[in-house]
């Protein structure tokens, strides 16, 4: 069967500044929370590998953009580093960063690759984290000033802007589960961080509307469908609460301009409502997005709690549900994540049916594999498993489009093996293999296949 995609479909990949650029202490860049945390606790990073060099795009831009062409990219998403552009997080702009990003945008344009530019990807400038990070309303205001500068400086070269990538992740990992800096475990502070993040998002959208920047603005959300163990009311309620907390807490305000009443009631019942000032909700209501990026990796399967929460333990989202491992599920053994391809279709159908069928694209989808060197054949990684993974998801994307979903593209995570936060280089995701010792780049079998996919705007099978 031929799976042909609509004309003008976006084929490409996604990356982020901290994971991809390197040069963490070069070019006038100031430290962000990852630079700081690694300097304090390198033991918390896989094999003690930090963000200093990563994939070294800062020095290897021309080669990497040529490799993007060689792997069929017509579009590419990355982020601007806030702490590179404003080393102290404030008003002093770094001219070396301005030159770097102009050069990047010009080279992408010359290569026929449409830039998708995101403003924030987990990388708070350390100077602003010391002021409270997303707990601080002053930092929220500073984000609007940063966004305004980006729109004014780069707006003529960018048609697709995004405010945040996966804004729930800093909330979860930084303020609930002690997995990212600042390593807080406090549900109420987490809710405040989430609310301020959406307030910062709305402020940036407002700046975009007021600027002369062209194109569209949106947000990138990792939507993880919540599936109940059964149709029992208690399991259904568990799935509803998980969906409210992890998906709708960002999806609804971004697309609909309002928070779900069920979420408000849940937070009020448990005294978790964030502090909100006069015009906050009206700002969020007025600044809805044009384009939604959907990151999809795995489903969330939940069931009703089978025991009462430990009264001595900190309150966490798991107060409301237990996780459920579905028997017979397909697993990526290298990452521990369930592979459930239909979930990507369910996300798109949900947006079609409940969110006005807003324009979307798959902004991330990918397969991380540990010790990928064992699959090297004749100098290349033979990653047929990644090709199969992409095909299996694209079949469901194609079906969703056939059924009327406004999905405009597919970006893989990621272009080249990159640094993945505390996991560093444990799991490889790229179309291009990176040798960490030599920085040599080699296209994998999936990269050659992806080129044919993009050139043909589809695939057989």
HELIX and SHEET records of a PDB file:
HELIX    1   1 UNK A   17  UNK A   20  1                                   4    
HELIX    2   2 UNK A   33  UNK A   40  1                                   8    
HELIX    3   3 UNK A   42  UNK A   44  5                                   3    
HELIX    4   4 UNK A   46  UNK A   48  5                                   3    
HELIX    5   5 UNK A   57  UNK A   70  1                                  14    
HELIX    6   6 UNK A   82  UNK A   85  1                                   4    
HELIX    7   7 UNK A   95  UNK A  110  1                                  16    
HELIX    8   8 UNK A  126  UNK A  129  1                                   4    
HELIX    9   9 UNK A  133  UNK A  135  5                                   3    
HELIX   10  10 UNK A  137  UNK A  154  1                                  18    
HELIX   11  11 UNK A  155  UNK A  157  5                                   3    
HELIX   12  12 UNK A  167  UNK A  175  1                                   9    
HELIX   13  13 UNK A  187  UNK A  210  1                                  24    
HELIX   14  14 UNK A  233  UNK A  243  1                                  11    
HELIX   15  15 UNK A  244  UNK A  248  3                                   5    
HELIX   16  16 UNK A  249  UNK A  255  1                                   7    
HELIX   17  17 UNK A  261  UNK A  269  1                                   9    
HELIX   18  18 UNK A  280  UNK A  286  1                                   7    
HELIX   19  19 UNK A  317  UNK A  319  5                                   3    
HELIX   20  20 UNK A  342  UNK A  354  1                                  13    
HELIX   21  21 UNK A  372  UNK A  375  5                                   4    
HELIX   22  22 UNK A  384  UNK A  402  1                                  19    
HELIX   23  23 UNK A  421  UNK A  423  5                                   3    
HELIX   24  24 UNK A  445  UNK A  456  1                                  12    
SHEET    1   A 2 UNK A   2  UNK A   4  0                                        
SHEET    2   A 2 UNK A 458  UNK A 460 -1                                        
SHEET    1   B 9 UNK A  10  UNK A  14  0                                        
SHEET    2   B 9 UNK A  75  UNK A  79  1                                        
SHEET    3   B 9 UNK A 114  UNK A 120  1                                        
SHEET    4   B 9 UNK A 160  UNK A 165  1                                        
SHEET    5   B 9 UNK A 216  UNK A 222  1                                        
SHEET    6   B 9 UNK A 291  UNK A 295  1                                        
SHEET    7   B 9 UNK A 360  UNK A 364  1                                        
SHEET    8   B 9 UNK A 407  UNK A 412  1                                        
SHEET    9   B 9 UNK A  10  UNK A  14  1                                        
SHEET    1   C 3 UNK A 226  UNK A 228  0                                        
SHEET    2   C 3 UNK A 300  UNK A 303  1                                        
SHEET    3   C 3 UNK A 322  UNK A 323 -1                                        
SHEET    1   D 2 UNK A 330  UNK A 332  0                                        
SHEET    2   D 2 UNK A 337  UNK A 339 -1                                        
SHEET    1   E 2 UNK A 369  UNK A 370  0                                        
SHEET    2   E 2 UNK A 427  UNK A 428 -1                                        
SHEET    1   F 2 UNK A 376  UNK A 377  0                                        
SHEET    2   F 2 UNK A 380  UNK A 381 -1                                        
SHEET    1   G 2 UNK A 432  UNK A 434  0                                        
SHEET    2   G 2 UNK A 441  UNK A 443 -1                                        
END                                                                             
